Amino acid sequence: MPRFAANLSMLFTELPFLDRLEAAAKAGFKAVEYMSPYEYDPAELRARLDALGLEQVLFNLPAGDWAKGDRGIACDPARADEFRDSVATAIRYAQALSCPRLNCLAGIAPAHADAATVRATFVGNLRYAAAEFAKAKLTLLIEAINSYDIPGFWLNRSAQAIAVMDEIGADNLKFQYDIYHMQRMEGELAATIERLLPRIGHFQLADNPGRHEPGTGEINYPFLFAHLDRIDYDGWIGCEYKPAGDTRAGLSWMDPWR
């Protein structure tokens, strides 16, 4: 049976962020994820999670200034020191929130940067982060994002992610498989998921087109959920979609799996 985590960067966005935690719990979620906790006091976040009986299952490493166009900084040669400084902050929040896994966004490759240098920067930063995470008993994730939604994002395909992971060789470095992004970039979802399952540390979902809730597009989610059960995936699936209407009304798609 799939276990769903509410992505609070996408769901209940009509509410102030901290109030989304209570909304998720009232909607029946047992776990949450979101992009960034760093704007908030970790002690307050932890208190709210505990009071609501919610598990924190994922957030991202600091990704730069989102409002100014940053989509991660890990592949930027000019920001390697900034990235490495951010690792300590991410670990501190993960420990405060008892969050076992964090996602590292590669970022948009800097214009005119040498391709080999960009790749080497990403690999070097991940190697450093994975080693620091291992000391803290945390899992580091990397995510491929489709090139339509974020043009220029460095990491786009599952094979590319696996090649980077193989080069680094860290046991605690896993692939975050976002079903929506991978449908747009490569399709062949069920076979790819089954083949890569030992390398996958987390799933996220949205339907396509539109990035709305399951059942609004072309992806056969009942089949995929049954497939994940068949191949014994027992982790969380983050609901990282844009509700087509009201978040609560749109949650009826979950009813067969509650």
C-alpha positions in Angstrom: 0.0 0.0 0.0 1.6 3.3 -1.0 2.4 5.9 1.7 1.8 9.5 0.6 3.6 12.6 2.0 2.1 16.0 1.5 4.4 18.4 -0.3 3.7 21.7 1.5 5.4 23.8 -1.2 2.6 22.7 -3.6 -0.4 21.8 -1.4 -2.5 24.1 0.8 -0.7 27.1 -0.6 -3.6 29.3 0.2 -2.5 29.1 3.9 0.6 30.5 5.6 3.3 27.9 5.5 3.2 26.9 9.1 -0.6 26.4 9.0 -0.2 24.0 6.1 1.2 21.4 8.6 -2.1 21.3 10.4 -4.1 21.2 7.1 -2.0 18.2 6.0 -2.7 16.3 9.2 -6.4 17.1 9.1 -6.5 15.8 5.5 -5.1 12.5 6.6 -1.5 12.8 5.8 1.0 11.2 8.2 4.1 12.8 6.7 5.2 16.0 5.0 7.9 17.2 2.7 8.7 20.6 1.3 11.5 22.5 -0.4 13.0 24.6 2.4 12.7 24.8 6.2 15.5 27.3 6.5 13.2 30.4 6.8 11.8 29.0 10.1 13.1 28.1 13.6 13.8 24.3 13.6 12.5 24.0 17.2 9.1 25.5 16.2 8.9 23.2 13.2 9.7 20.2 15.3 7.2 21.2 17.9 4.4 21.5 15.4 5.3 18.2 13.7 5.3 16.4 17.0 2.0 18.0 18.1 0.3 16.9 14.9 1.9 13.4 14.7 3.6 14.2 11.4 6.8 12.7 10.1 9.2 15.0 8.2 10.4 12.8 5.4 12.2 15.2 3.0 13.4 18.7 2.3 16.1 20.1 0.0 19.5 21.4 0.7 19.7 25.2 0.4 19.1 26.0 -3.2 20.2 29.6 -3.5 17.9 32.5 -4.1 14.8 31.0 -5.8 13.2 34.4 -6.4 16.3 35.5 -8.4 16.2 32.4 -10.5 18.4 29.9 -8.6 17.3 26.3 -8.9 20.1 24.8 -6.8 23.8 25.7 -6.7 25.5 22.3 -6.7 26.8 22.5 -10.3 28.0 26.1 -10.2 31.8 26.3 -10.0 31.7 29.8 -8.6 29.5 28.7 -5.7 31.3 25.6 -4.4 32.3 27.2 -1.1 28.7 28.4 -0.6 27.4 24.9 -1.3 29.8 23.3 1.2 28.9 25.8 3.8 25.2 25.0 3.2 25.8 21.3 4.0 26.3 21.9 7.7 23.1 24.0 7.8 21.1 21.2 6.1 22.5 18.6 8.5 21.6 20.8 11.5 18.0 21.1 10.3 17.7 17.4 9.4 18.8 16.4 12.9 16.4 18.8 14.5 13.5 17.6 12.4 14.5 13.9 12.5 14.4 14.0 8.7 16.4 11.0 7.3 16.9 12.2 3.7 17.6 15.5 1.9 17.5 16.3 -1.8 20.2 18.2 -3.6 19.2 20.2 -6.6 21.9 20.3 -9.2 20.9 23.8 -10.5 21.0 25.5 -13.8 24.4 25.2 -15.5 26.0 28.7 -15.6 26.0 30.3 -19.1 29.3 29.8 -20.9 30.7 27.6 -18.2 32.9 24.7 -19.4 30.7 21.5 -19.4 33.4 19.3 -17.9 34.0 21.8 -15.1 30.3 22.0 -14.3 30.1 18.2 -14.1 33.2 18.0 -12.0 31.8 20.6 -9.6 28.6 18.7 -9.1 30.4 15.4 -8.6 32.9 17.0 -6.1 30.1 18.8 -4.2 28.1 15.6 -3.9 31.1 13.6 -2.8 31.7 16.1 0.0 28.0 16.2 1.0 27.6 12.4 0.9 30.6 12.0 3.2 29.3 14.6 5.7 25.8 13.1 5.5 27.2 9.6 6.2 28.7 10.9 9.5 25.2 12.1 10.4 23.6 8.9 9.2 21.6 10.7 6.5 20.7 9.9 3.0 21.5 12.3 0.2 19.3 12.4 -2.9 19.7 13.8 -6.4 16.8 14.5 -8.7 16.5 14.7 -12.5 14.1 17.5 -13.6 12.6 17.9 -17.0 14.1 20.5 -19.4 10.7 21.9 -20.2 9.8 23.2 -16.8 13.4 24.3 -15.9 15.4 24.9 -19.1 19.1 24.5 -18.5 18.8 22.4 -15.4 21.9 20.3 -15.4 20.4 16.9 -14.4 17.6 15.7 -16.7 17.6 11.9 -17.0 17.8 8.8 -14.9 20.8 7.4 -16.7 22.7 10.7 -16.1 21.9 10.5 -12.4 23.0 6.9 -12.1 26.3 7.6 -13.9 27.0 10.4 -11.3 26.1 8.1 -8.4 28.3 5.3 -9.8 31.3 7.7 -10.1 30.9 8.8 -6.5 30.2 5.4 -5.1 28.6 6.4 -1.8 26.1 4.0 -0.3 24.0 6.8 1.1 23.6 8.6 -2.3 20.3 7.7 -3.9 18.1 8.8 -6.8 14.9 10.8 -6.1 12.6 9.5 -8.9 10.0 12.1 -9.7 7.4 10.3 -11.8 6.2 13.5 -13.5 9.6 14.7 -14.5 10.6 11.3 -15.8 7.4 10.9 -17.8 8.2 14.1 -19.6 11.8 13.2 -20.2 11.9 9.5 -20.9 8.7 7.6 -20.2 9.0 3.8 -19.7 8.1 4.4 -16.1 7.4 0.9 -14.8 10.3 -0.9 -16.3 12.7 1.9 -15.3 11.5 2.0 -11.7 11.8 -1.7 -11.3 15.3 -1.7 -12.8 16.5 1.2 -10.7 14.6 0.4 -7.5 17.7 -0.5 -5.4 19.1 3.0 -6.3 15.9 4.9 -5.6 15.6 6.6 -2.2 12.3 8.5 -2.7 9.5 9.0 -5.1 7.4 12.1 -6.0 4.3 12.3 -8.2 2.2 14.5 -10.3 0.2 13.8 -13.5 1.0 15.0 -17.0 0.1 17.4 -18.6 -0.4 20.2 -16.1 1.5 18.7 -13.1 -1.9 18.2 -11.4 -3.1 15.4 -9.1 -3.2 11.8 -10.2 -6.2 11.0 -12.4 -6.1 14.3 -14.3 -3.7 13.3 -17.1 -2.0 10.4 -19.0 -0.2 8.6 -16.3 -1.8 5.3 -15.1 -1.3 5.8 -11.4 -3.4 2.9 -10.2 -1.2 0.6 -12.3 2.0 2.3 -11.0 0.9 2.1 -7.3 0.2 -1.6 -7.7 3.5 -2.0 -9.5 5.4 -0.4 -6.6 3.6 -2.9 -4.3 4.6 -5.8 -6.5 8.3 -4.8 -6.4 8.2 -4.2 -2.7 8.8 -0.4 -2.5 7.9 0.5 1.1 9.0 4.1 1.3 7.2 7.4 0.9 5.8 9.0 -2.2 5.7 12.8 -2.1 2.7 14.5 -3.5 4.4 17.3 -5.4 1.7 18.5 -7.6 -0.2 21.7 -8.4 -3.9 21.1 -7.4 -6.2 21.7 -10.3 -8.6 23.4 -7.9 -8.9 23.4 -4.1 -6.3 21.1 -2.5 -8.8 19.4 -0.2 -11.4 18.7 -2.8 -8.7 17.3 -5.1 -7.6 14.8 -2.5 -10.3 12.3 -3.5 -7.8 10.6 -5.8 -6.2 9.2 -2.6 -9.4 7.4 -1.4 -8.7 3.9 -2.8 -5.3 3.9 -1.0 -6.2 5.5 2.4 
